Amino acid sequence: FKQIFQSGIDFAGNHYHLFGASNSQLKDHSFWFIKALSLNEIHQKRQLLGQFDKILNIGTYVARLGLWFSKTDPTDVSTYSE
């Protein structure tokens, strides 16, 4: 897996880099890869999600980034207008 995480995946003429995963996705070995030309482009896209540059611990970094990939379930909540 290390090589795939570092270098990305080639598929259908496109190159994809690891973008992130939620905590539960990590346990299921499920990850988000996005089409990008370079790791610098991936870094720029991650910066759109928040300022993670000052996080030096890799575990903390992965956990904070992973919050963006957490699963959500739809609900049947209705709103009423007055």
PDB file with one MODEL, atoms N, CA, C and O in Angstrom:
MODEL        1
ATOM      1  N   PHE A   1       0.810  -1.201   0.000  1.00  0.00           N
ATOM      2  CA  PHE A   1       0.000   0.000   0.000  1.00  0.00           C
ATOM      3  C   PHE A   1       0.858   1.271   0.000  1.00  0.00           C
ATOM      4  O   PHE A   1       0.454   2.297  -0.548  1.00  0.00           O
ATOM      5  N   LYS A   2       2.015   1.197   0.604  1.00  0.00           N
ATOM      6  CA  LYS A   2       2.862   2.382   0.739  1.00  0.00           C
ATOM      7  C   LYS A   2       3.146   3.026  -0.621  1.00  0.00           C
ATOM      8  O   LYS A   2       3.072   4.247  -0.761  1.00  0.00           O
ATOM      9  N   GLN A   3       3.467   2.209  -1.613  1.00  0.00           N
ATOM     10  CA  GLN A   3       3.761   2.737  -2.945  1.00  0.00           C
ATOM     11  C   GLN A   3       2.541   3.439  -3.543  1.00  0.00           C
ATOM     12  O   GLN A   3       2.673   4.498  -4.155  1.00  0.00           O
ATOM     13  N   ILE A   4       1.360   2.856  -3.369  1.00  0.00           N
ATOM     14  CA  ILE A   4       0.122   3.459  -3.891  1.00  0.00           C
ATOM     15  C   ILE A   4      -0.169   4.774  -3.186  1.00  0.00           C
ATOM     16  O   ILE A   4      -0.552   5.752  -3.828  1.00  0.00           O
ATOM     17  N   PHE A   5       0.011   4.805  -1.861  1.00  0.00           N
ATOM     18  CA  PHE A   5      -0.251   6.032  -1.109  1.00  0.00           C
ATOM     19  C   PHE A   5       0.707   7.149  -1.503  1.00  0.00           C
ATOM     20  O   PHE A   5       0.316   8.315  -1.543  1.00  0.00           O
ATOM     21  N   GLN A   6       1.938   6.807  -1.790  1.00  0.00           N
ATOM     22  CA  GLN A   6       2.930   7.820  -2.134  1.00  0.00           C
ATOM     23  C   GLN A   6       2.860   8.247  -3.601  1.00  0.00           C
ATOM     24  O   GLN A   6       3.009   9.428  -3.912  1.00  0.00           O
ATOM     25  N   SER A   7       2.634   7.294  -4.494  1.00  0.00           N
ATOM     26  CA  SER A   7       2.697   7.584  -5.929  1.00  0.00           C
ATOM     27  C   SER A   7       1.348   7.755  -6.590  1.00  0.00           C
ATOM     28  O   SER A   7       1.258   8.389  -7.642  1.00  0.00           O
ATOM     29  N   GLY A   8       0.294   7.208  -6.003  1.00  0.00           N
ATOM     30  CA  GLY A   8      -1.021   7.316  -6.606  1.00  0.00           C
ATOM     31  C   GLY A   8      -1.352   6.134  -7.492  1.00  0.00           C
ATOM     32  O   GLY A   8      -0.648   5.125  -7.503  1.00  0.00           O
ATOM     33  N   ILE A   9      -2.442   6.277  -8.236  1.00  0.00           N
ATOM     34  CA  ILE A   9      -2.973   5.210  -9.084  1.00  0.00           C
ATOM     35  C   ILE A   9      -3.230   5.769 -10.479  1.00  0.00           C
ATOM     36  O   ILE A   9      -3.755   6.872 -10.629  1.00  0.00           O
ATOM     37  N   ASP A  10      -2.856   4.998 -11.493  1.00  0.00           N
ATOM     38  CA  ASP A  10      -3.197   5.330 -12.879  1.00  0.00           C
ATOM     39  C   ASP A  10      -4.416   4.500 -13.262  1.00  0.00           C
ATOM     40  O   ASP A  10      -4.426   3.281 -13.095  1.00  0.00           O
ATOM     41  N   PHE A  11      -5.444   5.173 -13.779  1.00  0.00           N
ATOM     42  CA  PHE A  11      -6.664   4.479 -14.174  1.00  0.00           C
ATOM     43  C   PHE A  11      -7.304   5.217 -15.335  1.00  0.00           C
ATOM     44  O   PHE A  11      -7.539   6.423 -15.261  1.00  0.00           O
ATOM     45  N   ALA A  12      -7.584   4.492 -16.407  1.00  0.00           N
ATOM     46  CA  ALA A  12      -8.276   5.034 -17.583  1.00  0.00           C
ATOM     47  C   ALA A  12      -7.610   6.308 -18.116  1.00  0.00           C
ATOM     48  O   ALA A  12      -8.288   7.263 -18.494  1.00  0.00           O
ATOM     49  N   GLY A  13      -6.278   6.304 -18.139  1.00  0.00           N
ATOM     50  CA  GLY A  13      -5.558   7.440 -18.686  1.00  0.00           C
ATOM     51  C   GLY A  13      -5.432   8.636 -17.752  1.00  0.00           C
ATOM     52  O   GLY A  13      -4.926   9.683 -18.158  1.00  0.00           O
ATOM     53  N   ASN A  14      -5.881   8.499 -16.518  1.00  0.00           N
ATOM     54  CA  ASN A  14      -5.789   9.581 -15.527  1.00  0.00           C
ATOM     55  C   ASN A  14      -4.961   9.125 -14.337  1.00  0.00           C
ATOM     56  O   ASN A  14      -4.856   7.929 -14.063  1.00  0.00           O
ATOM     57  N   HIS A  15      -4.375  10.083 -13.633  1.00  0.00           N
ATOM     58  CA  HIS A  15      -3.596   9.770 -12.427  1.00  0.00           C
ATOM     59  C   HIS A  15      -4.331  10.293 -11.194  1.00  0.00           C
ATOM     60  O   HIS A  15      -4.779  11.440 -11.167  1.00  0.00           O
ATOM     61  N   TYR A  16      -4.449   9.445 -10.184  1.00  0.00           N
ATOM     62  CA  TYR A  16      -5.169   9.786  -8.963  1.00  0.00           C
ATOM     63  C   TYR A  16      -4.229   9.680  -7.771  1.00  0.00           C
ATOM     64  O   TYR A  16      -3.422   8.756  -7.678  1.00  0.00           O
ATOM     65  N   HIS A  17      -4.349  10.655  -6.849  1.00  0.00           N
ATOM     66  CA  HIS A  17      -3.556  10.671  -5.623  1.00  0.00           C
ATOM     67  C   HIS A  17      -4.470  10.493  -4.418  1.00  0.00           C
ATOM     68  O   HIS A  17      -5.642  10.870  -4.441  1.00  0.00           O
ATOM     69  N   LEU A  18      -3.902   9.908  -3.360  1.00  0.00           N
ATOM     70  CA  LEU A  18      -4.637   9.757  -2.106  1.00  0.00           C
ATOM     71  C   LEU A  18      -5.026  11.129  -1.574  1.00  0.00           C
ATOM     72  O   LEU A  18      -4.183  12.020  -1.468  1.00  0.00           O
ATOM     73  N   PHE A  19      -6.288  11.296  -1.243  1.00  0.00           N
ATOM     74  CA  PHE A  19      -6.751  12.574  -0.714  1.00  0.00           C
ATOM     75  C   PHE A  19      -7.077  12.485   0.776  1.00  0.00           C
ATOM     76  O   PHE A  19      -6.799  13.423   1.522  1.00  0.00           O
ATOM     77  N   GLY A  20      -7.660  11.377   1.215  1.00  0.00           N
ATOM     78  CA  GLY A  20      -7.978  11.228   2.622  1.00  0.00           C
ATOM     79  C   GLY A  20      -8.932  10.079   2.864  1.00  0.00           C
ATOM     80  O   GLY A  20      -9.322   9.366   1.939  1.00  0.00           O
ATOM     81  N   ALA A  21      -9.302   9.911   4.127  1.00  0.00           N
ATOM     82  CA  ALA A  21     -10.245   8.865   4.525  1.00  0.00           C
ATOM     83  C   ALA A  21     -10.725   9.158   5.938  1.00  0.00           C
ATOM     84  O   ALA A  21     -10.002   9.752   6.738  1.00  0.00           O
ATOM     85  N   SER A  22     -11.938   8.742   6.236  1.00  0.00           N
ATOM     86  CA  SER A  22     -12.445   8.887   7.596  1.00  0.00           C
ATOM     87  C   SER A  22     -11.868   7.767   8.463  1.00  0.00           C
ATOM     88  O   SER A  22     -11.234   6.843   7.953  1.00  0.00           O
ATOM     89  N   ASN A  23     -12.086   7.854   9.749  1.00  0.00           N
ATOM     90  CA  ASN A  23     -11.611   6.833  10.682  1.00  0.00           C
ATOM     91  C   ASN A  23     -12.185   5.464  10.331  1.00  0.00           C
ATOM     92  O   ASN A  23     -11.456   4.473  10.297  1.00  0.00           O
ATOM     93  N   SER A  24     -13.485   5.410  10.072  1.00  0.00           N
ATOM     94  CA  SER A  24     -14.106   4.123   9.741  1.00  0.00           C
ATOM     95  C   SER A  24     -13.644   3.623   8.379  1.00  0.00           C
ATOM     96  O   SER A  24     -13.511   2.415   8.184  1.00  0.00           O
ATOM     97  N   GLN A  25     -13.397   4.521   7.437  1.00  0.00           N
ATOM     98  CA  GLN A  25     -12.885   4.105   6.131  1.00  0.00           C
ATOM     99  C   GLN A  25     -11.484   3.517   6.265  1.00  0.00           C
ATOM    100  O   GLN A  25     -11.152   2.555   5.572  1.00  0.00           O
ATOM    101  N   LEU A  26     -10.661   4.079   7.144  1.00  0.00           N
ATOM    102  CA  LEU A  26      -9.327   3.525   7.372  1.00  0.00           C
ATOM    103  C   LEU A  26      -9.428   2.088   7.861  1.00  0.00           C
ATOM    104  O   LEU A  26      -8.667   1.227   7.417  1.00  0.00           O
ATOM    105  N   LYS A  27     -10.352   1.822   8.762  1.00  0.00           N
ATOM    106  CA  LYS A  27     -10.536   0.467   9.293  1.00  0.00           C
ATOM    107  C   LYS A  27     -10.994  -0.499   8.211  1.00  0.00           C
ATOM    108  O   LYS A  27     -10.660  -1.683   8.252  1.00  0.00           O
ATOM    109  N   ASP A  28     -11.764   0.004   7.236  1.00  0.00           N
ATOM    110  CA  ASP A  28     -12.273  -0.825   6.139  1.00  0.00           C
ATOM    111  C   ASP A  28     -11.346  -0.835   4.925  1.00  0.00           C
ATOM    112  O   ASP A  28     -11.678  -1.423   3.896  1.00  0.00           O
ATOM    113  N   HIS A  29     -10.181  -0.184   5.042  1.00  0.00           N
ATOM    114  CA  HIS A  29      -9.227  -0.043   3.936  1.00  0.00           C
ATOM    115  C   HIS A  29      -9.893   0.595   2.721  1.00  0.00           C
ATOM    116  O   HIS A  29      -9.742   0.132   1.590  1.00  0.00           O
ATOM    117  N   SER A  30     -10.623   1.656   2.982  1.00  0.00           N
ATOM    118  CA  SER A  30     -11.329   2.402   1.941  1.00  0.00           C
ATOM    119  C   SER A  30     -10.809   3.836   1.968  1.00  0.00           C
ATOM    120  O   SER A  30     -10.743   4.451   3.032  1.00  0.00           O
ATOM    121  N   PHE A  31     -10.440   4.373   0.806  1.00  0.00           N
ATOM    122  CA  PHE A  31      -9.792   5.675   0.757  1.00  0.00           C
ATOM    123  C   PHE A  31     -10.349   6.505  -0.389  1.00  0.00           C
ATOM    124  O   PHE A  31     -10.881   5.963  -1.356  1.00  0.00           O
ATOM    125  N   TRP A  32     -10.224   7.822  -0.276  1.00  0.00           N
ATOM    126  CA  TRP A  32     -10.601   8.741  -1.343  1.00  0.00           C
ATOM    127  C   TRP A  32      -9.354   9.087  -2.138  1.00  0.00           C
ATOM    128  O   TRP A  32      -8.372   9.578  -1.581  1.00  0.00           O
ATOM    129  N   PHE A  33      -9.392   8.831  -3.448  1.00  0.00           N
ATOM    130  CA  PHE A  33      -8.353   9.257  -4.365  1.00  0.00           C
ATOM    131  C   PHE A  33      -8.981  10.266  -5.310  1.00  0.00           C
ATOM    132  O   PHE A  33     -10.121  10.086  -5.739  1.00  0.00           O
ATOM    133  N   ILE A  34      -8.253  11.329  -5.642  1.00  0.00           N
ATOM    134  CA  ILE A  34      -8.780  12.314  -6.582  1.00  0.00           C
ATOM    135  C   ILE A  34      -7.776  12.532  -7.705  1.00  0.00           C
ATOM    136  O   ILE A  34      -6.570  12.351  -7.535  1.00  0.00           O
ATOM    137  N   LYS A  35      -8.307  12.923  -8.850  1.00  0.00           N
ATOM    138  CA  LYS A  35      -7.480  13.184 -10.028  1.00  0.00           C
ATOM    139  C   LYS A  35      -6.680  14.463  -9.797  1.00  0.00           C
ATOM    140  O   LYS A  35      -7.239  15.518  -9.498  1.00  0.00           O
ATOM    141  N   ALA A  36      -5.371  14.348  -9.942  1.00  0.00           N
ATOM    142  CA  ALA A  36      -4.500  15.510  -9.747  1.00  0.00           C
ATOM    143  C   ALA A  36      -3.201  15.285 -10.500  1.00  0.00           C
ATOM    144  O   ALA A  36      -2.763  14.150 -10.686  1.00  0.00           O
ATOM    145  N   LEU A  37      -2.602  16.365 -10.924  1.00  0.00           N
ATOM    146  CA  LEU A  37      -1.356  16.281 -11.678  1.00  0.00           C
ATOM    147  C   LEU A  37      -0.133  16.137 -10.784  1.00  0.00           C
ATOM    148  O   LEU A  37       0.902  15.637 -11.223  1.00  0.00           O
ATOM    149  N   SER A  38      -0.248  16.580  -9.513  1.00  0.00           N
ATOM    150  CA  SER A  38       0.909  16.531  -8.630  1.00  0.00           C
ATOM    151  C   SER A  38       0.471  16.463  -7.170  1.00  0.00           C
ATOM    152  O   SER A  38      -0.689  16.712  -6.839  1.00  0.00           O
ATOM    153  N   LEU A  39       1.424  16.122  -6.307  1.00  0.00           N
ATOM    154  CA  LEU A  39       1.147  16.131  -4.868  1.00  0.00           C
ATOM    155  C   LEU A  39       0.916  17.556  -4.381  1.00  0.00           C
ATOM    156  O   LEU A  39       0.168  17.769  -3.426  1.00  0.00           O
ATOM    157  N   ASN A  40       1.548  18.530  -5.026  1.00  0.00           N
ATOM    158  CA  ASN A  40       1.330  19.923  -4.667  1.00  0.00           C
ATOM    159  C   ASN A  40      -0.142  20.314  -4.888  1.00  0.00           C
ATOM    160  O   ASN A  40      -0.719  21.050  -4.087  1.00  0.00           O
ATOM    161  N   GLU A  41      -0.737  19.822  -5.969  1.00  0.00           N
ATOM    162  CA  GLU A  41      -2.155  20.088  -6.229  1.00  0.00           C
ATOM    163  C   GLU A  41      -3.033  19.459  -5.140  1.00  0.00           C
ATOM    164  O   GLU A  41      -4.024  20.056  -4.719  1.00  0.00           O
ATOM    165  N   ILE A  42      -2.672  18.272  -4.691  1.00  0.00           N
ATOM    166  CA  ILE A  42      -3.411  17.618  -3.595  1.00  0.00           C
ATOM    167  C   ILE A  42      -3.308  18.472  -2.334  1.00  0.00           C
ATOM    168  O   ILE A  42      -4.304  18.688  -1.643  1.00  0.00           O
ATOM    169  N   HIS A  43      -2.115  18.950  -2.039  1.00  0.00           N
ATOM    170  CA  HIS A  43      -1.908  19.803  -0.863  1.00  0.00           C
ATOM    171  C   HIS A  43      -2.778  21.058  -0.943  1.00  0.00           C
ATOM    172  O   HIS A  43      -3.390  21.453   0.049  1.00  0.00           O
ATOM    173  N   GLN A  44      -2.835  21.678  -2.110  1.00  0.00           N
ATOM    174  CA  GLN A  44      -3.660  22.876  -2.293  1.00  0.00           C
ATOM    175  C   GLN A  44      -5.140  22.570  -2.076  1.00  0.00           C
ATOM    176  O   GLN A  44      -5.860  23.373  -1.483  1.00  0.00           O
ATOM    177  N   LYS A  45      -5.592  21.423  -2.550  1.00  0.00           N
ATOM    178  CA  LYS A  45      -6.996  21.047  -2.372  1.00  0.00           C
ATOM    179  C   LYS A  45      -7.302  20.748  -0.905  1.00  0.00           C
ATOM    180  O   LYS A  45      -8.385  21.074  -0.420  1.00  0.00           O
ATOM    181  N   ARG A  46      -6.356  20.131  -0.200  1.00  0.00           N
ATOM    182  CA  ARG A  46      -6.547  19.883   1.239  1.00  0.00           C
ATOM    183  C   ARG A  46      -6.609  21.202   2.008  1.00  0.00           C
ATOM    184  O   ARG A  46      -7.347  21.309   2.987  1.00  0.00           O
ATOM    185  N   GLN A  47      -5.853  22.196   1.583  1.00  0.00           N
ATOM    186  CA  GLN A  47      -5.871  23.496   2.250  1.00  0.00           C
ATOM    187  C   GLN A  47      -7.243  24.154   2.147  1.00  0.00           C
ATOM    188  O   GLN A  47      -7.598  24.973   2.995  1.00  0.00           O
ATOM    189  N   LEU A  48      -8.014  23.808   1.124  1.00  0.00           N
ATOM    190  CA  LEU A  48      -9.372  24.338   1.007  1.00  0.00           C
ATOM    191  C   LEU A  48     -10.275  23.812   2.119  1.00  0.00           C
ATOM    192  O   LEU A  48     -11.293  24.425   2.443  1.00  0.00           O
ATOM    193  N   LEU A  49      -9.900  22.679   2.699  1.00  0.00           N
ATOM    194  CA  LEU A  49     -10.686  22.088   3.789  1.00  0.00           C
ATOM    195  C   LEU A  49     -10.315  22.647   5.156  1.00  0.00           C
ATOM    196  O   LEU A  49     -11.104  22.552   6.096  1.00  0.00           O
ATOM    197  N   GLY A  50      -9.132  23.225   5.277  1.00  0.00           N
ATOM    198  CA  GLY A  50      -8.721  23.793   6.565  1.00  0.00           C
ATOM    199  C   GLY A  50      -7.213  23.973   6.630  1.00  0.00           C
ATOM    200  O   GLY A  50      -6.481  23.542   5.739  1.00  0.00           O
ATOM    201  N   GLN A  51      -6.769  24.610   7.690  1.00  0.00           N
ATOM    202  CA  GLN A  51      -5.344  24.852   7.907  1.00  0.00           C
ATOM    203  C   GLN A  51      -4.759  23.700   8.725  1.00  0.00           C
ATOM    204  O   GLN A  51      -4.904  23.656   9.947  1.00  0.00           O
ATOM    205  N   PHE A  52      -4.106  22.784   8.045  1.00  0.00           N
ATOM    206  CA  PHE A  52      -3.519  21.620   8.704  1.00  0.00           C
ATOM    207  C   PHE A  52      -1.995  21.713   8.781  1.00  0.00           C
ATOM    208  O   PHE A  52      -1.350  20.797   9.292  1.00  0.00           O
ATOM    209  N   ASP A  53      -1.415  22.795   8.287  1.00  0.00           N
ATOM    210  CA  ASP A  53       0.037  22.918   8.185  1.00  0.00           C
ATOM    211  C   ASP A  53       0.763  22.878   9.528  1.00  0.00           C
ATOM    212  O   ASP A  53       1.912  22.442   9.593  1.00  0.00           O
ATOM    213  N   LYS A  54       0.115  23.323  10.589  1.00  0.00           N
ATOM    214  CA  LYS A  54       0.791  23.379  11.885  1.00  0.00           C
ATOM    215  C   LYS A  54       0.664  22.079  12.680  1.00  0.00           C
ATOM    216  O   LYS A  54       1.212  21.963  13.776  1.00  0.00           O
ATOM    217  N   ILE A  55      -0.058  21.105  12.129  1.00  0.00           N
ATOM    218  CA  ILE A  55      -0.193  19.810  12.787  1.00  0.00           C
ATOM    219  C   ILE A  55       1.020  18.965  12.409  1.00  0.00           C
ATOM    220  O   ILE A  55       1.182  18.595  11.246  1.00  0.00           O
ATOM    221  N   LEU A  56       1.871  18.658  13.389  1.00  0.00           N
ATOM    222  CA  LEU A  56       3.110  17.942  13.128  1.00  0.00           C
ATOM    223  C   LEU A  56       2.981  16.435  13.335  1.00  0.00           C
ATOM    224  O   LEU A  56       3.776  15.669  12.790  1.00  0.00           O
ATOM    225  N   ASN A  57       1.997  16.004  14.108  1.00  0.00           N
ATOM    226  CA  ASN A  57       1.786  14.585  14.372  1.00  0.00           C
ATOM    227  C   ASN A  57       0.934  13.987  13.251  1.00  0.00           C
ATOM    228  O   ASN A  57      -0.175  14.460  13.001  1.00  0.00           O
ATOM    229  N   ILE A  58       1.440  12.957  12.576  1.00  0.00           N
ATOM    230  CA  ILE A  58       0.740  12.393  11.422  1.00  0.00           C
ATOM    231  C   ILE A  58      -0.622  11.810  11.809  1.00  0.00           C
ATOM    232  O   ILE A  58      -1.579  11.910  11.041  1.00  0.00           O
ATOM    233  N   GLY A  59      -0.712  11.204  12.992  1.00  0.00           N
ATOM    234  CA  GLY A  59      -1.988  10.657  13.451  1.00  0.00           C
ATOM    235  C   GLY A  59      -3.037  11.737  13.643  1.00  0.00           C
ATOM    236  O   GLY A  59      -4.193  11.562  13.259  1.00  0.00           O
ATOM    237  N   THR A  60      -2.641  12.840  14.229  1.00  0.00           N
ATOM    238  CA  THR A  60      -3.545  13.969  14.424  1.00  0.00           C
ATOM    239  C   THR A  60      -3.943  14.560  13.079  1.00  0.00           C
ATOM    240  O   THR A  60      -5.106  14.904  12.869  1.00  0.00           O
ATOM    241  N   TYR A  61      -2.983  14.677  12.168  1.00  0.00           N
ATOM    242  CA  TYR A  61      -3.259  15.213  10.830  1.00  0.00           C
ATOM    243  C   TYR A  61      -4.304  14.359  10.110  1.00  0.00           C
ATOM    244  O   TYR A  61      -5.278  14.886   9.571  1.00  0.00           O
ATOM    245  N   VAL A  62      -4.100  13.049  10.105  1.00  0.00           N
ATOM    246  CA  VAL A  62      -5.025  12.132   9.430  1.00  0.00           C
ATOM    247  C   VAL A  62      -6.405  12.195  10.073  1.00  0.00           C
ATOM    248  O   VAL A  62      -7.416  12.177   9.372  1.00  0.00           O
ATOM    249  N   ALA A  63      -6.453  12.269  11.405  1.00  0.00           N
ATOM    250  CA  ALA A  63      -7.741  12.340  12.108  1.00  0.00           C
ATOM    251  C   ALA A  63      -8.493  13.625  11.782  1.00  0.00           C
ATOM    252  O   ALA A  63      -9.701  13.590  11.546  1.00  0.00           O
ATOM    253  N   ARG A  64      -7.798  14.755  11.765  1.00  0.00           N
ATOM    254  CA  ARG A  64      -8.458  16.039  11.476  1.00  0.00           C
ATOM    255  C   ARG A  64      -8.939  16.099  10.027  1.00  0.00           C
ATOM    256  O   ARG A  64     -10.058  16.537   9.758  1.00  0.00           O
ATOM    257  N   LEU A  65      -8.104  15.663   9.108  1.00  0.00           N
ATOM    258  CA  LEU A  65      -8.499  15.631   7.704  1.00  0.00           C
ATOM    259  C   LEU A  65      -9.651  14.652   7.498  1.00  0.00           C
ATOM    260  O   LEU A  65     -10.557  14.909   6.706  1.00  0.00           O
ATOM    261  N   GLY A  66      -9.611  13.542   8.206  1.00  0.00           N
ATOM    262  CA  GLY A  66     -10.635  12.511   8.078  1.00  0.00           C
ATOM    263  C   GLY A  66     -12.024  12.956   8.490  1.00  0.00           C
ATOM    264  O   GLY A  66     -13.013  12.358   8.067  1.00  0.00           O
ATOM    265  N   LEU A  67     -12.118  13.993   9.307  1.00  0.00           N
ATOM    266  CA  LEU A  67     -13.435  14.499   9.702  1.00  0.00           C
ATOM    267  C   LEU A  67     -14.246  14.941   8.490  1.00  0.00           C
ATOM    268  O   LEU A  67     -15.476  14.898   8.524  1.00  0.00           O
ATOM    269  N   TRP A  68     -13.581  15.362   7.425  1.00  0.00           N
ATOM    270  CA  TRP A  68     -14.275  15.786   6.206  1.00  0.00           C
ATOM    271  C   TRP A  68     -14.874  14.614   5.451  1.00  0.00           C
ATOM    272  O   TRP A  68     -15.734  14.806   4.591  1.00  0.00           O
ATOM    273  N   PHE A  69     -14.431  13.403   5.762  1.00  0.00           N
ATOM    274  CA  PHE A  69     -14.891  12.225   5.034  1.00  0.00           C
ATOM    275  C   PHE A  69     -15.829  11.357   5.861  1.00  0.00           C
ATOM    276  O   PHE A  69     -16.172  10.247   5.455  1.00  0.00           O
ATOM    277  N   SER A  70     -16.242  11.858   7.012  1.00  0.00           N
ATOM    278  CA  SER A  70     -17.133  11.087   7.881  1.00  0.00           C
ATOM    279  C   SER A  70     -18.480  10.880   7.219  1.00  0.00           C
ATOM    280  O   SER A  70     -18.971  11.731   6.477  1.00  0.00           O
ATOM    281  N   LYS A  71     -19.054   9.747   7.503  1.00  0.00           N
ATOM    282  CA  LYS A  71     -20.346   9.381   6.919  1.00  0.00           C
ATOM    283  C   LYS A  71     -21.471  10.199   7.545  1.00  0.00           C
ATOM    284  O   LYS A  71     -21.458  10.486   8.742  1.00  0.00           O
ATOM    285  N   THR A  72     -22.430  10.562   6.726  1.00  0.00           N
ATOM    286  CA  THR A  72     -23.629  11.232   7.214  1.00  0.00           C
ATOM    287  C   THR A  72     -24.835  10.459   6.705  1.00  0.00           C
ATOM    288  O   THR A  72     -24.787   9.846   5.639  1.00  0.00           O
ATOM    289  N   ASP A  73     -25.895  10.491   7.460  1.00  0.00           N
ATOM    290  CA  ASP A  73     -27.133   9.821   7.076  1.00  0.00           C
ATOM    291  C   ASP A  73     -28.235  10.852   6.949  1.00  0.00           C
ATOM    292  O   ASP A  73     -28.341  11.755   7.779  1.00  0.00           O
ATOM    293  N   PRO A  74     -29.063  10.727   5.911  1.00  0.00           N
ATOM    294  CA  PRO A  74     -30.189  11.665   5.773  1.00  0.00           C
ATOM    295  C   PRO A  74     -31.229  11.418   6.860  1.00  0.00           C
ATOM    296  O   PRO A  74     -31.372  10.302   7.359  1.00  0.00           O
ATOM    297  N   THR A  75     -31.939  12.458   7.213  1.00  0.00           N
ATOM    298  CA  THR A  75     -33.004  12.340   8.215  1.00  0.00           C
ATOM    299  C   THR A  75     -34.290  12.901   7.640  1.00  0.00           C
ATOM    300  O   THR A  75     -34.275  13.589   6.620  1.00  0.00           O
ATOM    301  N   ASP A  76     -35.392  12.610   8.290  1.00  0.00           N
ATOM    302  CA  ASP A  76     -36.697  13.122   7.869  1.00  0.00           C
ATOM    303  C   ASP A  76     -37.102  14.300   8.744  1.00  0.00           C
ATOM    304  O   ASP A  76     -38.153  14.272   9.385  1.00  0.00           O
ATOM    305  N   VAL A  77     -36.279  15.321   8.771  1.00  0.00           N
ATOM    306  CA  VAL A  77     -36.572  16.507   9.564  1.00  0.00           C
ATOM    307  C   VAL A  77     -37.277  17.515   8.663  1.00  0.00           C
ATOM    308  O   VAL A  77     -36.770  17.875   7.600  1.00  0.00           O
ATOM    309  N   SER A  78     -38.432  17.958   9.093  1.00  0.00           N
ATOM    310  CA  SER A  78     -39.181  18.957   8.327  1.00  0.00           C
ATOM    311  C   SER A  78     -39.093  20.297   9.026  1.00  0.00           C
ATOM    312  O   SER A  78     -39.032  20.372  10.253  1.00  0.00           O
ATOM    313  N   THR A  79     -39.086  21.355   8.230  1.00  0.00           N
ATOM    314  CA  THR A  79     -39.116  22.697   8.802  1.00  0.00           C
ATOM    315  C   THR A  79     -40.461  23.317   8.471  1.00  0.00           C
ATOM    316  O   THR A  79     -41.041  23.045   7.420  1.00  0.00           O
ATOM    317  N   TYR A  80     -40.944  24.140   9.363  1.00  0.00           N
ATOM    318  CA  TYR A  80     -42.234  24.785   9.168  1.00  0.00           C
ATOM    319  C   TYR A  80     -42.050  26.284   9.083  1.00  0.00           C
ATOM    320  O   TYR A  80     -41.322  26.871   9.883  1.00  0.00           O
ATOM    321  N   SER A  81     -42.695  26.898   8.134  1.00  0.00           N
ATOM    322  CA  SER A  81     -42.660  28.354   8.001  1.00  0.00           C
ATOM    323  C   SER A  81     -43.825  28.949   8.772  1.00  0.00           C
ATOM    324  O   SER A  81     -44.901  28.356   8.849  1.00  0.00           O
ATOM    325  N   GLU A  82     -43.605  30.109   9.333  1.00  0.00           N
ATOM    326  CA  GLU A  82     -44.696  30.774  10.051  1.00  0.00           C
ATOM    327  C   GLU A  82     -45.522  31.610   9.128  1.00  0.00           C
ATOM    328  O   GLU A  82     -46.485  32.242   9.562  1.00  0.00           O
TER     329      GLU A  82
ENDMDL
END
